[in-house]
């Protein structure tokens, strides 16, 4: 007996919540916030890190240099890879979240300064790569409201920038910087599975066929 082909409508029903515009926008913006939160938080821990390793000013500067250099190196080839792997954006996003957690883990357990730089490089690579499929997915899903969607995504990052340092400062009142980074490692590693579930079909879905008159209508 021949199998009945699955219709596009049945596929959309299976995807359910994950296909809705509010979910896609809020989930990607929330993920963006986590990357900014954790990255900005490290610099609150920096005085304790300096004391642990006895770093000079040059060595402290090298931490920031490593982050920016790796981010820049990832940008161009990462964009090409993002275009090539459009059907696998969900897997790429999940991989970035896992790599992000791994980077914090390496930094948290680093016995020597070079290992700390390796951890920062991993964190920077994951963060830089995340932005590419995330913004591409938003541009694709909100083809007629790209500006509004990308601004929401940007606000998610800004919220992380604001909340991260303050909450990390409070965390350091009761935990060491290594213990804090252990928490920051576990959270992304756990979220990897959530991210894959949420976005596994995001590169395979079509954009809105017609432009709604208002952004609220597209979000509805």
N, C-alpha and C positions, 0 to 999 in steps of 0.2 A: 504494500500500500504506500502510495507516494506521500511524502511529508507535505503538510500545508505550509506554504511560505509565510514568514512572519511579516506582516504589513508594517509600514512606517508608523501608523497610529499605535499598533501594539507595542512597538519598540519604545515610543514616547511614553506610553503608560508604564512600562517597566522602569524607565528611567525616573519617572515621578518627580519628586522634589528636586533632584539633581539637575533637571532640565530647566527649571524656572529661573527667570532673570534675577529676582531678588536673591535667590540662593547663590547663584554664580557670582554675583557682584559682592555680596557680603562675605562669602567664603574666601574669594581671592583677596579682598581687602583685608580680611582678618589675618590671612596668611602673610600678607605684606607687613601688617603690623607686628607680627611675631618676629620676622626677620629684623625689622628696625629696632624693636624692643631689645632683643638680645644683643645685637651689635652695639647699640649705644650704651648698653649696660656695662659692657666690658671696661669702658673707660672710667666708669665709677670705681671699678675694682683695681684700676691701674696702680694707685699708690701702694696697695697691699702687694701687688705683683712685683713692683719695683723693690719693695723691701725684702721680699722672699728671694729674689734672684740677685739683688744688689746691682741693678741696671744703671748704666750711665745715660745721659741725655741722648746720646747717639743711638743707643740700643732701644730706648723708648720710641724715638722717632722711627726706627726701622720697623717697629710693629705696625704703625700707621702706613708706612711706605709699602710694606708687604701687602696690606689689605688693598690699597689703591692700585698697586701694580697688577696684582692678580685679577682684580675686577676689570681693569682695562684690557688685559690680555684675553680674558674670557669673552668680552663683549662682541667683537666682530665674528670670530668663528662660532660663537654661541648663537648668534642670530641666524647664521647659515644653517646650523644644525636644527634650530627651532623650525625653520621653514621646511626642512627635509622630513622632520618627524612630527608633522602636524597631527597625524592620527594617533600619535602616542604622547601628546602633551600631558595627559594625566600621569603617565609613567615618569615622564621627565620631572614634573612637579613633585611627585612623591620621592623620586631619587634626590632631588635638591633638598627636600626636608630631611631625609635620612643623612645626607652628607653634612648638612648643617649641624645636626646632633652629634655626628662623629667628630666634627671639628672641635666642638666645645668639649667633648670627652677627652680628646688629645690634649687640649690646652689645660684641662683640669688636672690631668695626671702627669703633665709634663715634668720630668725630673731636671731638665736642663733648658736653657734659653732657646737653643735651636729648635727643640721640640715645640716650644711655645709658638715660634714663627711658623712651623709646619701646620699647627692647629689653626692659626689665624689665616693661613693661605687656604686651607680647606673651607673654613667659614666664608671667606671672601668669594671663593669660587662658587659655592652653593648659593649664596645670596645674589651674586651677579647673574647666575644662570636662571634662578627663579623668576627674576623680573621679565625675562624675555618671553617665555611662553605665556606668562600671566597677562602681560600687556597685549600680546598678540591675540590671546583668547578673548580678552575684553573687546578689542577692536573688531574681532570677527563676530562675536555674539551681539554686540551693540553697534552694528555697522552704521546706523543712522544717528547714534548718540555717543559717538566715541569720546568726545570732549567731556561729557557729563560722567560717563563710566570711568574714564581714566582719572578724573578729579576725585571721585569717590575712592578709587584705589589709592591715590596719593594721600588722601586724608587718613586712610588706614595706617599708612606708614608714619604720618605725622603723629597720630595717637600713640603709636609705639615709641616714637622718639620722646614724647612728653612723659608717658607713664613709666617707661623702662628704667631710666636713671633713678627716679624717686623711689620706686618699689625695690630696686636693687640695693639702694642705700639702706632701706629699712631691713632688707634681708641680711645685709652685712653686719647688722647690729647683733645678730644671733648666730650667724654662720661664717665660716672662713670663705675666702674667695674660691678656694678649690671645691668646697662643699656647694657653694652657690653655682659654680659652673657644672657640677654634677647634675644639679636640678635642671639647668639649662640644656644639658645633653639629653636627659631622659625625655623631656617634653617633646622636642622635635622627633625623636625616634618613635615615640608613641603616635604622634600625629601623622607619621608617614602612612600608616594604614588608613587613617581617616581621609587624608588627602587623596590617596589612590581611589578610595571608594567615591569620594565627592567628584573627582575630575576625570575618571577613567574614560568617559565618553566625550569630553569637552571639545576635543579636536575633530570629532566625527559628526558633530551636529551642525546643522545649517544656521545661517544668520537669519534675522528677521527679514521676511520677504519684502515688506513694505514699511515705509517710515511712519511710525505713529506720530500724531500731532504733538504729543507731549511725552516727556520722559516718564511721567507717572503712568501713562498708558502702557509703555513698554515694560515697566516694572510690574504692572498688574498681570 
